[in-house]
Amino acid sequence: MIPGFHVPWLSLSVLTPLIGAIAISLMDNRDRAQKLAIWICAATFLCTCAEWIDLTLLDSFEAQDRWNIFGEFFKIDTFVVDELSAPLLPLGTLIYLATVLTTLRTKLNRFSFASTLFSEAVFLATLGCQAPWMIILLLAVGVIPPWLELRKRRQSTAVYSLHMGVSIGLLVIGQAISTFAPAVPNAHIISGCLMTGGLLIRCGVCPLHCWMSDLFEKATFGTALLFVTPMIGPYAIMRLVFPIAPDWALQSIAVLSLITAVYAAGMALVQHESRRFFCYLFLSNSSLVLVGLEMATPVALTGALFAWQSVAISLSGFGLALRSVESRTGRLSLEGYHGLYEHTPFLASMFLLTGLASIGFPGTIGFVGIELLVEGVVSVYPLTGLAVAVVTALNGIAVLKAFFHIFTGARHIATISLVCRPAERAIILIIVILIIGGGAYPQLGILARYHTAVTLLQTRASDAALPGAHTTEKLESHSQGHPDVHH
């Protein structure tokens, strides 16, 4: 019997932005709409934090909401949150809050707060779902707001529509085979391959990644950030593919992800436009997370889960810093030098810190995740460690190159003040605390992620009908071989 939360936190987290989206869609004043959106995002963030604390107090791997507000209609169980999704909920809502809070007045007419709150509600509902059909449905609903924005901005939707349509189509066909035709020979393998293909498109794995750069070029920067940085694709892989796919299939995904990480790192190094640079930098780092997730070993999975959080935090801050600079100067070219450090030292510091954190610089939250990820992956593919080192080196060079082009090398003459607003300073300080604090004291997070990794691997072994003794011995051998994870 799954225990219930003391308060239906997740239902409240989903309903709050959903109702807020309806209210804001009826408002004409954009300033008032932003203020209301900030309060709604803050309330949602507090609800998700309370949900995470409540799950910790219950001392259970998972818990469910006592309200079944959506389950009665869709005939499914109520929202269920476990140790995998619990920390991702406040992390995602923090990204939404930071994006809304740092939106300058120059972007109010372009950035839709109602659409953003609707996307947040869909995102939280997806993280709270474990039923495959509901996850697929919510993934399909989640692609609609960016598509509507592209149409509103009179931009071509062909690339985005094609990739998202194929992705959802493969997921539907794969799940249909698994549900309605389980007696077909190798049905689970066919279903797993189809769903894997659909989710790899959603994650932007090479060569099916061009939709992501297209989205960053044509949509508002805020919308593109909110669509990719919460990293809903890896979550769907963990729910739909990880429990049923054989080891060879997961390792094949890892190889494709590693190729994507190397390719994207090289592309980030040669970009001449800031948005495309960020797109490839994010794609490279998120692909490294996929590499660890698909290794199916405790240490690699622990590193991937920890790196998942660090990449989301650091690259969200990195993207917000770049977005704030763009809001003041327009789209940035990386061919010349802009010399903006003198005018925006806070943004420059945030840009450099978050960029270095994303590549695992010592002392930041990304360092431990990358270290565990490399150690776990090398045990399966020895040469992978060299590839990861190449990826981090290329990404580090790309980050420093972009920093020098944007903030140094020239004296910028500004006709208006470019200093940070108080809201931007507050977000910068929060992200700095998370990055430095997570790097200075990572042990609590590592232990929690290790427990999650071991439980997920045990559940996978049970669902796949693997020999339990073999799985137990494998987990124990990894635990004994890596005492630092425990101590």
ZALUMMAR-149696 format. One record per residue (C-alpha): residue in one letter; chain; x, y, z. Coordinates in Angstrom, 3 decimals. Layout:
BEGIN
code:unit:east:north:up
A:A:X:Y:Z .
...
***
This chain:
BEGIN
code:unit:east:north:up
M:A:0.000:0.000:0.000 .
I:A:1.480:3.332:-1.071 .
P:A:1.330:5.882:1.771 .
G:A:-0.400:9.188:1.193 .
F:A:0.878:12.714:1.658 .
H:A:-0.459:14.600:4.650 .
V:A:-1.619:17.308:2.212 .
P:A:-2.264:16.774:-1.539 .
W:A:0.753:18.879:-2.468 .
L:A:1.131:17.769:-6.061 .
S:A:-2.524:18.291:-6.924 .
L:A:-2.234:21.795:-5.498 .
S:A:0.982:22.308:-7.477 .
V:A:-0.772:21.386:-10.719 .
L:A:-3.997:23.298:-10.050 .
T:A:-2.295:26.530:-8.926 .
P:A:-0.570:27.385:-12.257 .
L:A:-3.487:25.933:-14.231 .
I:A:-5.975:28.279:-12.583 .
G:A:-3.426:31.088:-12.791 .
A:A:-3.060:30.556:-16.538 .
I:A:-6.810:30.972:-16.977 .
A:A:-6.860:34.133:-14.858 .
I:A:-3.890:35.726:-16.632 .
S:A:-5.312:34.930:-20.080 .
L:A:-8.211:37.256:-19.201 .
M:A:-5.951:40.163:-18.207 .
D:A:-4.914:42.966:-20.551 .
N:A:-2.337:44.673:-18.331 .
R:A:1.004:42.938:-18.902 .
D:A:2.662:44.380:-15.784 .
R:A:-0.119:43.057:-13.562 .
A:A:-0.008:39.750:-15.402 .
Q:A:3.705:39.368:-14.640 .
K:A:3.232:40.206:-10.965 .
L:A:0.428:37.666:-10.647 .
A:A:2.507:35.067:-12.509 .
I:A:5.399:35.618:-10.093 .
W:A:3.164:35.018:-7.076 .
I:A:1.650:31.921:-8.671 .
C:A:5.074:30.490:-9.529 .
A:A:6.295:31.217:-6.003 .
A:A:3.277:29.470:-4.464 .
T:A:3.784:26.491:-6.770 .
F:A:7.454:26.325:-5.817 .
L:A:6.558:26.271:-2.112 .
C:A:4.025:23.473:-2.697 .
T:A:6.608:21.306:-4.447 .
C:A:9.154:21.960:-1.698 .
A:A:6.558:20.923:0.894 .
E:A:5.845:17.772:-1.135 .
W:A:9.554:16.834:-1.113 .
I:A:9.791:17.439:2.648 .
D:A:6.592:15.449:3.228 .
L:A:7.974:12.473:1.298 .
T:A:11.159:12.611:3.376 .
L:A:9.164:12.639:6.625 .
L:A:7.124:9.632:5.479 .
D:A:10.389:7.650:5.155 .
S:A:9.029:5.918:2.050 .
F:A:10.369:5.548:-1.492 .
E:A:7.087:6.835:-2.924 .
A:A:3.831:8.433:-1.830 .
Q:A:0.579:9.476:-3.474 .
D:A:-1.817:12.382:-3.244 .
R:A:-4.977:11.757:-1.268 .
W:A:-6.993:13.666:-3.872 .
N:A:-7.695:11.781:-7.065 .
I:A:-8.896:14.823:-9.003 .
F:A:-7.668:13.592:-12.394 .
G:A:-7.780:9.856:-11.758 .
E:A:-11.568:9.640:-11.708 .
F:A:-11.779:11.074:-15.214 .
F:A:-8.890:9.127:-16.749 .
K:A:-9.505:5.961:-14.673 .
I:A:-5.953:5.895:-13.308 .
D:A:-4.353:6.077:-9.892 .
T:A:-3.800:9.454:-8.320 .
F:A:-0.505:11.331:-8.592 .
V:A:2.449:9.299:-7.298 .
V:A:5.779:10.887:-6.387 .
D:A:8.902:8.867:-5.637 .
E:A:12.540:9.645:-4.895 .
L:A:13.256:10.023:-8.610 .
S:A:10.710:12.767:-9.251 .
A:A:10.576:14.411:-5.800 .
P:A:13.666:16.668:-6.182 .
L:A:12.863:17.360:-9.840 .
L:A:9.556:19.020:-8.919 .
P:A:10.974:21.960:-6.884 .
L:A:13.887:22.204:-9.313 .
G:A:11.515:22.599:-12.262 .
T:A:9.294:25.124:-10.496 .
L:A:12.378:27.126:-9.495 .
I:A:13.368:27.336:-13.172 .
Y:A:9.884:28.592:-14.075 .
L:A:9.912:31.120:-11.214 .
A:A:13.360:32.390:-12.189 .
T:A:12.353:32.785:-15.842 .
V:A:9.184:34.723:-15.041 .
L:A:10.917:36.849:-12.400 .
T:A:13.791:37.872:-14.680 .
T:A:11.616:38.802:-17.664 .
L:A:12.249:42.475:-18.401 .
R:A:9.578:44.901:-19.539 .
T:A:11.044:44.934:-23.016 .
K:A:9.931:41.287:-23.372 .
L:A:6.483:41.499:-21.792 .
N:A:4.626:41.717:-25.095 .
R:A:6.502:38.744:-26.560 .
F:A:6.563:36.343:-23.604 .
S:A:3.208:34.730:-22.732 .
F:A:2.745:34.258:-18.986 .
A:A:-0.509:32.320:-19.423 .
S:A:1.166:29.848:-21.757 .
T:A:4.107:29.556:-19.356 .
L:A:1.872:28.698:-16.394 .
F:A:-0.030:26.165:-18.489 .
S:A:3.281:24.550:-19.482 .
E:A:4.312:24.448:-15.829 .
A:A:1.099:22.641:-14.877 .
V:A:1.641:20.075:-17.648 .
F:A:5.286:19.630:-16.601 .
L:A:4.357:18.985:-12.957 .
A:A:1.569:16.591:-13.945 .
T:A:4.034:14.646:-16.099 .
L:A:6.480:14.279:-13.210 .
G:A:3.627:13.112:-10.985 .
C:A:2.454:10.426:-13.429 .
Q:A:3.699:6.861:-13.673 .
A:A:0.979:5.472:-15.986 .
P:A:2.576:5.148:-19.468 .
W:A:-0.439:6.359:-21.446 .
M:A:-0.819:9.437:-19.259 .
I:A:2.875:10.271:-19.606 .
I:A:2.594:10.035:-23.405 .
L:A:-0.562:12.171:-23.406 .
L:A:1.068:14.852:-21.257 .
L:A:4.199:14.807:-23.411 .
A:A:1.962:15.462:-26.414 .
V:A:0.144:18.301:-24.652 .
G:A:3.464:19.813:-23.586 .
V:A:4.589:20.434:-27.189 .
I:A:1.538:22.602:-27.942 .
P:A:2.486:25.924:-26.213 .
P:A:5.811:26.357:-28.106 .
W:A:4.029:25.472:-31.366 .
L:A:1.355:28.108:-30.717 .
E:A:4.041:30.685:-29.974 .
L:A:5.833:29.915:-33.238 .
R:A:2.525:30.364:-35.100 .
K:A:1.844:33.622:-33.268 .
R:A:5.295:34.924:-34.197 .
R:A:4.655:33.870:-37.833 .
Q:A:7.615:31.536:-37.820 .
S:A:7.789:28.267:-39.707 .
T:A:6.691:25.313:-37.577 .
A:A:7.642:22.612:-40.102 .
V:A:10.824:21.370:-38.404 .
Y:A:9.366:21.467:-34.906 .
S:A:6.062:19.871:-35.953 .
L:A:7.752:17.087:-37.916 .
H:A:10.079:16.042:-35.103 .
M:A:7.514:16.315:-32.311 .
G:A:4.883:14.560:-34.432 .
V:A:7.198:11.641:-35.193 .
S:A:8.256:11.486:-31.543 .
I:A:4.695:11.285:-30.224 .
G:A:3.684:8.892:-33.003 .
L:A:6.463:6.433:-32.134 .
L:A:5.523:6.603:-28.460 .
V:A:1.861:5.898:-29.194 .
I:A:2.600:2.992:-31.547 .
G:A:5.146:1.484:-29.180 .
Q:A:2.867:1.690:-26.150 .
A:A:-0.076:0.350:-28.197 .
I:A:1.936:-2.741:-29.149 .
S:A:2.900:-3.263:-25.527 .
T:A:-0.682:-2.831:-24.308 .
F:A:-2.854:-4.415:-26.982 .
A:A:-0.554:-6.928:-28.691 .
P:A:1.673:-8.431:-26.012 .
A:A:1.452:-11.900:-27.616 .
V:A:3.235:-10.741:-30.783 .
P:A:6.734:-12.292:-30.988 .
N:A:9.303:-9.943:-29.456 .
A:A:6.535:-7.420:-28.741 .
H:A:8.393:-5.926:-25.787 .
I:A:11.543:-5.432:-27.878 .
I:A:9.622:-3.793:-30.743 .
S:A:7.703:-1.610:-28.304 .
G:A:10.870:-0.617:-26.483 .
C:A:12.675:0.277:-29.714 .
L:A:9.802:2.447:-30.939 .
M:A:9.449:4.294:-27.654 .
T:A:13.211:4.694:-27.410 .
G:A:13.288:6.266:-30.868 .
G:A:10.490:8.667:-29.939 .
L:A:12.183:9.754:-26.723 .
L:A:15.604:10.127:-28.343 .
I:A:14.019:12.600:-30.753 .
R:A:12.512:14.467:-27.793 .
C:A:15.933:14.551:-26.102 .
G:A:17.599:15.838:-29.281 .
V:A:20.015:12.950:-29.806 .
C:A:22.084:13.315:-32.981 .
P:A:21.163:13.286:-35.862 .
L:A:17.579:14.081:-34.786 .
H:A:18.454:17.298:-32.963 .
C:A:17.852:20.074:-35.486 .
W:A:14.423:20.871:-34.011 .
M:A:16.129:22.155:-30.867 .
S:A:18.347:24.724:-32.611 .
D:A:15.361:25.692:-34.765 .
L:A:13.268:26.309:-31.649 .
F:A:15.927:28.506:-30.033 .
E:A:16.249:30.583:-33.193 .
K:A:12.518:31.136:-33.797 .
A:A:10.827:31.118:-30.371 .
T:A:11.408:33.510:-27.493 .
F:A:14.457:32.586:-25.464 .
G:A:12.350:32.095:-22.320 .
T:A:9.970:29.634:-23.974 .
A:A:12.831:27.631:-25.480 .
L:A:14.599:27.515:-22.109 .
L:A:11.505:26.273:-20.293 .
F:A:10.882:23.595:-22.906 .
V:A:14.346:21.990:-22.685 .
T:A:16.081:22.825:-19.374 .
P:A:13.682:20.938:-17.027 .
M:A:14.773:17.847:-19.030 .
I:A:11.456:16.008:-19.235 .
G:A:12.845:13.669:-21.922 .
P:A:15.204:11.783:-19.574 .
Y:A:12.363:11.446:-17.070 .
A:A:10.160:9.828:-19.721 .
I:A:13.004:7.454:-20.611 .
M:A:13.301:6.408:-16.969 .
R:A:9.560:5.715:-16.777 .
L:A:8.834:4.194:-20.181 .
V:A:12.066:2.556:-21.376 .
F:A:14.395:1.937:-18.437 .
P:A:12.170:-0.617:-16.618 .
I:A:11.691:-2.895:-19.662 .
A:A:14.665:-2.453:-22.002 .
P:A:17.440:-5.089:-21.941 .
D:A:20.969:-4.078:-21.016 .
W:A:22.206:-4.113:-24.625 .
A:A:19.447:-1.683:-25.645 .
L:A:20.273:0.732:-22.812 .
Q:A:23.968:0.608:-23.668 .
S:A:23.137:1.330:-27.315 .
I:A:21.277:4.452:-26.197 .
A:A:24.316:5.393:-24.113 .
V:A:26.624:5.092:-27.130 .
L:A:24.329:7.304:-29.251 .
S:A:24.155:9.823:-26.411 .
L:A:27.927:9.867:-26.066 .
I:A:28.327:10.509:-29.801 .
T:A:25.817:13.354:-29.468 .
A:A:27.723:14.816:-26.505 .
V:A:30.995:14.893:-28.459 .
Y:A:29.345:16.262:-31.605 .
A:A:27.412:18.970:-29.740 .
A:A:30.518:20.022:-27.794 .
G:A:32.392:20.511:-31.054 .
M:A:29.480:22.455:-32.526 .
A:A:29.241:24.715:-29.456 .
L:A:32.887:25.622:-29.941 .
V:A:32.405:26.960:-33.492 .
Q:A:29.060:28.752:-33.200 .
H:A:28.849:32.434:-34.141 .
E:A:25.411:33.111:-32.642 .
S:A:24.748:33.043:-28.896 .
R:A:21.469:31.117:-28.929 .
R:A:22.818:28.323:-31.101 .
F:A:25.881:28.189:-28.854 .
F:A:23.695:27.707:-25.785 .
C:A:21.576:25.104:-27.584 .
Y:A:24.590:22.919:-28.394 .
L:A:26.134:23.424:-24.962 .
F:A:22.919:22.227:-23.331 .
L:A:22.595:19.338:-25.772 .
S:A:26.132:18.176:-24.994 .
N:A:25.645:18.233:-21.226 .
S:A:22.186:16.661:-21.269 .
S:A:23.521:13.854:-23.486 .
L:A:26.145:13.072:-20.857 .
V:A:23.320:12.628:-18.355 .
L:A:21.671:10.130:-20.713 .
V:A:24.946:8.204:-20.955 .
G:A:24.947:7.590:-17.193 .
L:A:21.232:6.844:-16.998 .
E:A:21.513:4.012:-19.516 .
M:A:24.541:2.263:-17.985 .
A:A:22.293:0.468:-15.467 .
T:A:24.987:0.322:-12.762 .
P:A:24.571:1.893:-9.305 .
V:A:27.515:4.301:-9.459 .
A:A:26.862:5.460:-13.034 .
L:A:23.160:5.915:-12.334 .
T:A:23.932:7.813:-9.129 .
G:A:26.277:10.130:-11.016 .
A:A:23.730:10.642:-13.769 .
L:A:20.925:11.474:-11.334 .
F:A:23.170:13.948:-9.503 .
A:A:24.458:15.412:-12.781 .
W:A:20.848:15.712:-13.969 .
Q:A:20.143:18.164:-11.168 .
S:A:23.431:20.019:-11.542 .
V:A:23.023:20.425:-15.317 .
A:A:19.468:21.706:-14.895 .
I:A:20.527:24.233:-12.238 .
S:A:23.712:25.452:-13.893 .
L:A:22.487:25.662:-17.489 .
S:A:19.208:27.267:-16.447 .
G:A:21.237:29.974:-14.709 .
F:A:23.562:30.185:-17.702 .
G:A:20.621:30.557:-20.085 .
L:A:18.927:33.151:-17.883 .
A:A:22.137:35.205:-17.761 .
L:A:22.383:35.086:-21.534 .
R:A:18.690:35.940:-21.856 .
S:A:19.063:38.931:-19.534 .
V:A:21.959:40.255:-21.592 .
E:A:19.958:39.763:-24.798 .
S:A:17.025:41.640:-23.263 .
R:A:19.304:44.676:-22.915 .
T:A:21.307:44.519:-26.128 .
G:A:19.431:42.299:-28.588 .
R:A:20.684:39.026:-30.018 .
L:A:24.406:38.585:-29.583 .
S:A:26.982:37.567:-32.144 .
L:A:30.072:35.664:-31.030 .
E:A:32.151:36.905:-33.952 .
G:A:33.098:40.203:-32.314 .
Y:A:33.646:41.522:-28.789 .
H:A:30.958:43.391:-26.859 .
G:A:32.727:44.442:-23.632 .
L:A:29.645:44.294:-21.389 .
Y:A:31.396:43.383:-18.126 .
E:A:31.669:46.991:-16.989 .
H:A:27.898:47.470:-17.326 .
T:A:26.669:44.072:-16.060 .
P:A:29.256:42.580:-13.660 .
F:A:26.619:40.515:-11.847 .
L:A:25.425:38.898:-15.072 .
A:A:29.005:38.320:-16.180 .
S:A:29.836:36.588:-12.890 .
M:A:26.715:34.440:-13.123 .
F:A:27.480:33.591:-16.751 .
L:A:30.992:32.400:-15.900 .
L:A:30.075:30.551:-12.696 .
T:A:27.126:28.662:-14.155 .
G:A:29.052:27.855:-17.318 .
L:A:31.950:26.383:-15.332 .
A:A:29.536:24.502:-13.071 .
S:A:27.954:22.856:-16.113 .
I:A:31.303:21.294:-17.076 .
G:A:32.048:20.037:-13.561 .
F:A:34.530:22.665:-12.369 .
P:A:35.948:21.738:-8.904 .
G:A:34.055:23.310:-6.033 .
T:A:30.752:23.484:-7.911 .
I:A:27.742:21.168:-7.822 .
G:A:28.641:19.738:-11.212 .
F:A:32.031:18.384:-10.127 .
V:A:30.795:15.444:-8.037 .
G:A:28.170:14.394:-10.573 .
I:A:30.670:14.313:-13.438 .
E:A:33.206:12.452:-11.279 .
L:A:30.727:9.722:-10.317 .
L:A:29.396:9.586:-13.862 .
V:A:32.851:8.991:-15.327 .
E:A:33.745:6.400:-12.679 .
G:A:30.549:4.451:-13.268 .
V:A:30.640:4.622:-17.054 .
V:A:34.305:3.610:-17.374 .
S:A:33.515:0.298:-15.654 .
V:A:31.334:-0.619:-18.655 .
Y:A:33.187:1.149:-21.503 .
P:A:36.819:1.947:-20.541 .
L:A:37.323:4.378:-23.419 .
T:A:34.252:6.358:-22.415 .
G:A:36.236:8.258:-19.811 .
L:A:38.437:9.726:-22.536 .
A:A:35.375:10.776:-24.536 .
V:A:33.809:12.461:-21.483 .
A:A:37.090:14.277:-20.819 .
V:A:37.107:15.519:-24.417 .
V:A:33.501:16.690:-24.073 .
T:A:34.133:18.633:-20.855 .
A:A:37.305:20.181:-22.291 .
L:A:35.551:21.347:-25.456 .
N:A:32.594:22.687:-23.465 .
G:A:34.929:24.508:-21.097 .
I:A:36.746:26.173:-23.991 .
A:A:33.403:27.116:-25.564 .
V:A:32.147:28.698:-22.315 .
L:A:35.312:30.769:-21.837 .
K:A:35.306:31.802:-25.493 .
A:A:31.694:33.000:-25.231 .
F:A:32.460:34.843:-21.970 .
F:A:35.352:36.732:-23.525 .
H:A:33.334:37.644:-26.628 .
I:A:30.340:38.916:-24.682 .
F:A:31.905:40.607:-21.669 .
T:A:35.473:41.595:-22.620 .
G:A:37.620:42.799:-25.523 .
A:A:36.039:46.194:-26.139 .
R:A:34.505:49.179:-24.406 .
H:A:30.723:49.224:-24.768 .
I:A:29.039:52.622:-24.942 .
A:A:25.490:52.378:-23.552 .
T:A:22.834:55.069:-23.889 .
I:A:20.725:53.539:-21.084 .
S:A:21.578:51.810:-17.828 .
L:A:22.249:48.063:-18.168 .
V:A:22.622:47.264:-14.465 .
C:A:20.812:44.263:-12.930 .
R:A:17.407:44.692:-11.351 .
P:A:16.857:43.533:-7.727 .
A:A:14.883:40.506:-8.957 .
E:A:17.779:39.422:-11.160 .
R:A:20.242:39.860:-8.315 .
A:A:18.043:37.698:-6.064 .
I:A:17.888:34.908:-8.640 .
I:A:21.655:35.131:-9.174 .
L:A:22.286:34.747:-5.452 .
I:A:19.922:31.765:-5.160 .
I:A:21.599:29.966:-8.053 .
V:A:25.066:30.775:-6.690 .
I:A:24.087:29.335:-3.301 .
L:A:22.813:26.135:-4.940 .
I:A:25.919:25.745:-7.106 .
I:A:28.505:26.498:-4.405 .
G:A:26.543:24.825:-1.602 .
G:A:25.997:21.676:-3.636 .
G:A:29.708:21.566:-4.423 .
A:A:30.836:22.234:-0.846 .
Y:A:28.490:19.711:0.793 .
P:A:27.321:17.140:-1.773 .
Q:A:27.187:14.097:0.508 .
L:A:23.513:14.357:1.470 .
G:A:22.444:14.615:-2.163 .
I:A:24.738:11.761:-3.216 .
L:A:23.364:9.406:-0.574 .
A:A:19.794:10.210:-1.586 .
R:A:20.553:9.715:-5.282 .
Y:A:22.423:6.457:-4.563 .
H:A:19.443:5.060:-2.679 .
T:A:17.226:6.067:-5.586 .
A:A:19.572:4.419:-8.096 .
V:A:19.717:1.116:-6.219 .
T:A:15.938:1.007:-5.793 .
L:A:15.341:1.751:-9.476 .
L:A:17.763:-0.998:-10.500 .
Q:A:16.083:-3.481:-8.186 .
T:A:12.677:-2.535:-9.581 .
R:A:14.000:-2.893:-13.108 .
A:A:15.343:-6.357:-12.345 .
S:A:12.002:-7.365:-10.873 .
D:A:9.958:-5.968:-13.779 .
A:A:12.219:-7.588:-16.359 .
A:A:12.065:-10.928:-14.504 .
L:A:15.835:-11.058:-14.133 .
P:A:17.415:-13.431:-11.637 .
G:A:17.155:-11.701:-8.310 .
A:A:20.272:-13.244:-6.850 .
H:A:22.400:-12.004:-9.723 .
T:A:21.027:-8.488:-9.351 .
T:A:21.606:-8.473:-5.605 .
E:A:25.169:-9.687:-5.996 .
K:A:25.796:-7.053:-8.691 .
L:A:24.499:-4.232:-6.517 .
E:A:26.425:-5.448:-3.478 .
S:A:29.651:-5.735:-5.467 .
H:A:29.294:-2.149:-6.695 .
S:A:28.520:-0.945:-3.174 .
Q:A:31.569:-2.687:-1.729 .
G:A:33.757:-1.405:-4.555 .
H:A:32.738:2.210:-3.935 .
P:A:32.683:2.810:-0.171 .
D:A:32.897:6.563:-0.666 .
V:A:29.305:6.586:-1.845 .
H:A:28.241:5.459:1.618 .
H:A:30.786:7.240:3.757 .
***
